[in-house]
């Protein structure tokens, strides 16, 4: 039996814009969000995310840390 790559085995439950529901591979989420085909998706925490109003990966706070650079000694 041939296994799919890991990124295709991990699936998200989504609500499509046409009111349907289904599972998609995680690697497809960005494309479906960009095209507007997904109305919401369910996080592993169980919460539903509406990409029009809720934060989605990669859209978090910009790098605004102003504290000391603790990594400098290791670089």
C-alpha positions as CSV (number, residue, x, y, z in Angstrom):
1,X,0.0,0.0,0.0
2,X,1.4,3.4,-1.0
3,X,1.0,6.2,1.5
4,X,0.3,9.8,0.6
5,X,2.8,12.5,1.6
6,X,2.2,13.8,5.2
7,X,0.9,17.2,3.9
8,X,-1.9,15.4,2.0
9,X,-2.8,13.1,4.9
10,X,-3.5,15.9,7.3
11,X,-7.0,17.2,6.5
12,X,-9.1,20.2,7.6
13,X,-12.8,20.3,7.8
14,X,-14.0,23.3,5.8
15,X,-17.3,25.0,5.0
16,X,-17.4,25.9,1.3
17,X,-18.8,29.2,0.0
18,X,-21.6,27.1,-1.6
19,X,-22.7,25.9,1.9
20,X,-21.2,22.4,1.4
21,X,-18.7,20.9,3.8
22,X,-15.8,18.6,3.4
23,X,-12.2,17.7,4.2
24,X,-9.3,19.2,2.3
25,X,-5.5,18.6,2.6
26,X,-3.8,21.3,4.7
27,X,-1.6,22.2,1.7
28,X,-4.8,23.3,-0.2
29,X,-6.1,25.8,2.4
30,X,-4.2,28.8,1.2
31,X,-5.3,28.4,-2.4
32,X,-8.9,27.9,-1.4
33,X,-8.9,30.9,0.9
34,X,-7.3,33.1,-1.8
35,X,-10.0,32.0,-4.4
36,X,-12.8,32.6,-1.9
37,X,-14.0,29.0,-2.1
38,X,-13.8,28.4,1.6
39,X,-16.1,30.3,4.0
40,X,-14.7,28.8,7.2
41,X,-12.4,26.1,8.5
42,X,-12.1,24.2,11.7
43,X,-8.9,24.5,13.7
44,X,-7.4,21.5,15.6
45,X,-8.6,23.3,18.8
46,X,-12.1,22.8,17.6
47,X,-12.9,26.4,16.9
48,X,-14.3,27.6,13.5
49,X,-12.3,30.3,11.8
50,X,-14.0,32.8,9.4
51,X,-11.0,34.1,7.3
52,X,-12.8,37.3,6.6
53,X,-12.8,38.4,10.3
54,X,-10.6,35.9,12.3
55,X,-6.8,35.8,12.2
56,X,-5.4,33.1,9.9
57,X,-1.9,31.7,9.8
58,X,0.8,34.1,8.5
59,X,-1.4,37.1,9.3
60,X,-0.4,37.6,12.9
61,X,1.4,40.5,14.5
62,X,4.4,41.8,12.7
63,X,7.8,41.3,14.3
64,X,7.6,44.2,16.8
65,X,9.7,42.8,19.7
66,X,11.7,45.6,21.2
67,X,13.4,43.7,24.0
68,X,17.1,42.6,24.2
69,X,18.4,40.4,21.4
70,X,19.1,37.2,23.4
71,X,20.1,35.2,20.3
72,X,22.9,37.5,19.3
73,X,25.5,35.5,21.3
74,X,24.6,32.3,19.4
75,X,24.6,33.7,15.9
